[in-house]
Amino acid sequence: MNQTISNPKTEMPKTAEMTDENYLNEILSCAKNMTTNMNLMLNEMSNEPLYQTIFPLYENVRIMQRTLYELAFKKGWYTLEKAEDNKITKTYNQLETKIQELN
């Protein structure tokens, strides 16, 4: 049984040169790192005016990252693995238990 979720792959020429797929993957990786780092920065920022200046930039990068991911997935360059139902149920139950413990 195939456990992958993907679209048909847009083939790129086999070459030593960077392809559209390579560029997209590099930019997506950079955007992921930027959102991670900006999120940490915002969480630890104590200067409210600076926070209000940076937060819209973070939102723009986050939206760009999601758009890049969707494009990579659409092109078939990003593949997901389908989680087995028992793993989903197990994780759900673990989280439910933690929530109950907090109450």
C-alpha positions as CSV (number, residue, x, y, z in Angstrom):
1,M,0.0,0.0,0.0
2,N,1.4,3.4,-1.0
3,Q,1.7,5.7,2.0
4,T,2.9,8.7,0.1
5,I,0.8,11.8,-0.8
6,S,2.1,13.7,-3.8
7,N,1.4,15.2,-7.1
8,P,2.9,14.1,-10.4
9,K,6.5,15.3,-10.4
10,T,7.4,18.1,-12.8
11,E,10.6,16.7,-14.3
12,M,13.7,18.8,-14.5
13,P,16.7,18.2,-16.8
14,K,19.6,16.3,-15.2
15,T,22.3,18.8,-15.2
16,A,25.1,20.2,-13.0
17,E,23.3,23.6,-13.3
18,M,20.7,24.6,-10.7
19,T,17.1,23.8,-11.8
20,D,13.9,25.4,-10.8
21,E,13.4,22.6,-8.3
22,N,16.8,23.3,-6.7
23,Y,16.1,27.0,-6.5
24,L,12.7,26.5,-5.0
25,N,14.0,24.0,-2.4
26,E,16.8,26.4,-1.4
27,I,14.4,29.4,-1.1
28,L,11.9,27.2,0.8
29,S,14.6,26.1,3.2
30,C,15.7,29.7,3.7
31,A,12.1,30.8,4.3
32,K,11.6,28.0,6.9
33,N,14.7,29.0,8.7
34,M,13.7,32.7,8.6
35,T,10.2,32.0,10.1
36,T,11.8,29.8,12.9
37,N,14.3,32.5,13.8
38,M,11.9,35.4,13.5
39,N,9.4,33.5,15.7
40,L,12.1,33.1,18.4
41,M,13.1,36.7,18.1
42,L,9.5,37.9,18.5
43,N,8.9,35.6,21.5
44,E,11.9,37.1,23.3
45,M,11.5,40.7,22.2
46,S,10.9,43.2,25.0
47,N,10.7,46.4,23.0
48,E,7.0,46.7,21.9
49,P,7.5,49.3,19.1
50,L,10.2,47.1,17.6
51,Y,7.8,44.1,18.0
52,Q,5.1,45.9,16.2
53,T,7.5,46.8,13.4
54,I,8.9,43.2,13.0
55,F,5.7,41.2,13.4
56,P,4.2,42.2,9.9
57,L,7.5,41.2,8.3
58,Y,7.3,37.9,10.0
59,E,3.7,37.4,8.8
60,N,4.9,38.1,5.2
61,V,7.7,35.6,5.4
62,R,5.4,33.0,6.9
63,I,2.9,33.5,4.1
64,M,5.7,33.4,1.5
65,Q,7.0,30.1,3.1
66,R,3.5,28.6,2.8
67,T,3.1,29.7,-0.8
68,L,6.5,28.2,-1.7
69,Y,5.6,24.9,0.0
70,E,2.3,24.8,-1.8
71,L,4.1,25.4,-5.1
72,A,6.7,22.7,-4.4
73,F,3.9,20.2,-3.5
74,K,1.9,21.1,-6.6
75,K,5.0,20.5,-8.8
76,G,5.5,17.1,-7.1
77,W,8.8,18.1,-5.6
78,Y,7.5,17.8,-2.0
79,T,6.1,14.5,-0.9
80,L,4.3,13.7,2.3
81,E,3.9,10.4,4.1
82,K,0.4,9.3,5.1
83,A,0.2,8.6,8.8
84,E,-1.3,5.3,9.8
85,D,-4.6,5.6,11.6
86,N,-3.2,3.9,14.8
87,K,-0.4,6.4,15.0
88,I,-2.8,9.3,14.7
89,T,-5.0,7.8,17.4
90,K,-2.0,7.1,19.6
91,T,-0.8,10.7,19.3
92,Y,-4.3,12.1,19.9
93,N,-4.7,10.0,23.0
94,Q,-1.3,11.1,24.3
95,L,-2.2,14.8,23.8
96,E,-5.6,14.3,25.3
97,T,-4.0,12.7,28.4
98,K,-1.6,15.7,28.8
99,I,-4.6,18.1,28.5
100,Q,-6.4,16.2,31.2
101,E,-3.3,16.3,33.4
102,L,-3.2,20.1,33.1
103,N,-6.8,20.5,34.2
